[in-house]
Amino acid sequence: MTYAFLARAGAASALALSASLALAAPRTDLTMGQQLEPPHLDPTSAAAGAIDAVTYANIFEGLTRFASDGSIIPGLAESWEISDDGLEYTFKLAEGVKFHDGTDFDAEDVKFSLDRARAEDSANAQKGLFEGITEVTVVDPQTVKVTLAAPNGSFLFNMAWGDAVIVAPESIETIKTNPVGTGAFRFENWVQGDSITLVKNPEYWGEPAKLEKVTFKFISDPTAAFAAVMAEDVQAFGAFPAPENLPQFDADPRFKVLVGSTEGETILAINNKLPPFDNVKVREAIAHAVNRQEVIDGAQFGYGTPIGTHFAPHHPDYVDLTGMSDHDPEKAKALLEEAGVSLPIQVKMTLPPPSYARRGGEIIAAALREIGIEPQIENVEWAQWLETTFRGKDFGLTIISHTEPMDIGIYANPDYYFQYDSAEFQGVMDQLNLETDEAKRSELLKQAQEIIAQDYVNAYLFQLPLLTVANAKIEGLWENAPTQAADMTGVYWTE
């Protein structure tokens, strides 16, 4: 009788211990808040950074990729060789890689992806990344050779962009709604207007993800974002849209606040072909009317680094040109008088959903009215901004953060949405693409920054910080964002 009781007691203790250990096991699911919902899920055919935020590294991979510190590391290419003349890159591809639909990844997929991106009818938003490619050759299933028209010191960097990920021809027809990649997570479900769910890829060729499921929850309203994180319905929120709430999270032991940097140059973009903004004096007047610090304080609650050109301040080649466009309303009025324009100037200002745009737009509009420029504010949703402002160029002014890495080269494209056309700038970028000497590249980058600042192409506001709020038990989130991505591949819960 006593023995039976002890046996039962021992079994109960074992069960209790087992239950305790089970309760102590770290979570394997995570809900990640994100302000903007992607228009679709093909990063190779749209400019929306929200696509990369969900898909980069998680679903899709490129030949190379960005590490969290911004360095370029191997992706689907495990190694590469560069010819002595810099014209040929021979990539050795990782073995045993499969797409999420079970098909094999090989050199043919690389050729298809690069040829598709550089094709005449390509919809790739960063087609310039591929312009120097003259031929993509399949050497064997695990080897592909890319031939360039001229040496390009940025080629491996270019291949790390989200626009350069490798896709399979079999999945192109449905890629926008059912993306099929090679990443550590596979797409499971999209509830339009609410969330996207990814699940762990059990056959991933590389280091497996630690999380079993990641849900990206779309919450555009800053107040709702605060409530969702505070209630722990969302366990992490990157690019948190309500910086005024960060001190409250910082004081709560349940949470941690990460304040990092991004590649996001936040600008008041100006349509350079739309009169009277085709006059450099008018654009300079706009730049002097804007008080950067007022925008940073009012829209970002002090988070943000002032910039005077389209270049990240944390980059070693950055030139501080903020003095060229210091806040000087009287100078702005004099410039408008010199330009001979009739006042007031009526102008359409389109503002996409991010807080920096909506809040910053109101502040900037008030400043412009003081010098005789009357912005007509139109708040637009992200898909509408992409269609009418970015593609249709139907705007006078807009506020946007360009989160692509080292993207000053966009100013060499006269058809880009702000329509700046400078032979001098284009010549500098042509030299940069050919130059491999680091000292000479540095000098060319400085020249490029100065040219667009002197031409007052846009009014340069601030470098967008990465403000992340997360549960204190979550590790592995990127503190800085070398590209617009919410890379979940190394994220995990501690006990």
Secondary structure, 3 states (H helix, E strand, C coil): CHHHHHHHHHHHHHHHHHHHHHHHCCCCEEEEEECCCCCCCCCCCCCCHHHHHHHECCCECCCEEECCCCCEEECCEEEEEECCCCCEEEEEECCCCECCCCCECCHHHHHHHHHHHHCCCCCCCCHHHHCCEEEEEEEECCEEEEEECCCCCCHHHHCCCHHHCCCCHHHHHHCCCCCCCCCCEEEEEEECCCEEEEEECCCCCCCCCCCCEEEEEECCCHHHHHHHHHCCCCCEECCCCCHHHHHHHHCCCCEEEEEEEEEEEEEEEECCCCCCCCCHHHHHHHHHHCCHHHHHHHHHCCCCEECCCCCCCCCCCCCCCHHHHCCCHHHHHHHHHHHCCCCCEEEEEEECCCHHHHHHHHHHHHHHHCCCEEEEEEECCHHHHHHHHHHCCCCCEEEEEECCCCCHHHHHCCCCCCCCCCHHHHHHHHHHHHCCCHHHHHHHHHHHHHHHHHCCCCEEEEEEEEEEEEECCEECCCCCECCCCCCCCCCEECC
